[in-house]
């Protein structure tokens, strides 16, 4: 599958400069890297939502070990 996107010249210049800075081989590799970061962010968002769903929006309880290590007394 091939996906194309239209971006402005200014955005293209930023992508090219970022790719160069990061040692990427070109704009395609930069876009793939960006999509990878987008996917990772979506995974973390889904994980956070699953915690909220499980705990009904309340904070997750602290384990005894965590409470002992990070006591606020």
N, C-alpha and C positions, 0 to 999 in steps of 0.2 A: 504494500500500500504506500502511496506517495501522498503526502499532505503538503499543501502550500499555504502560505499566509502572506498577506499584504501588510507591509510596514513602511513607515515613512523613511526618507533618506537619512534623517537624523537618527532614527532608531537603528537603521542598518549600520550606520557609522559606529554607533555605540556597541552594537553586537560585534562588529569586526574588531574594534579596539579591545573589548573584553576578551574575545577569543585569543587575540595576540598576547594580552597580559597573562592569560591563564595557560598559554602554550598549547591551545587547541588548534587543530589543523584547518579550521575554517568555520564559516557560519553554520554549516550543517551540523558539525560536531557541537558547536555552541548551542544550537537549538535543541539538540538531543540532550545536552547537559541540563538545559533549562527545563525541559520536559521531565527529566529524571527528578529534579528538585521539586517540581510541581507535584509529581506523583508522591514523593516522600511527604510533602506537606499535607496532601490529601489523606495519606495513611495515618499520620499523626492526628489529624482532625477527626478521623473516624474512630481512632482509639480513644481520644478524649470524649467523644460523644458516647462511646460504649460505656465508659466509666460513669458518665452522667446518667445514662439510662439505667445502669445497674444499681447505682446508689440513689436514684431518684433526685438528683440535683444536690444532694447533701455531700459534704466532704467525705472522702474515704476515711475509714477509721485508721488510726496509727497502730502499727504493731508495737508490742512491748519493747522490742529492740530499738526501733526508731524513736519511741518516746524516751527511752533511757539515753540514747545518744544525743538527742536534740531537745532535752528538757528545757523549759522556759522558766524554771523556778528561780 
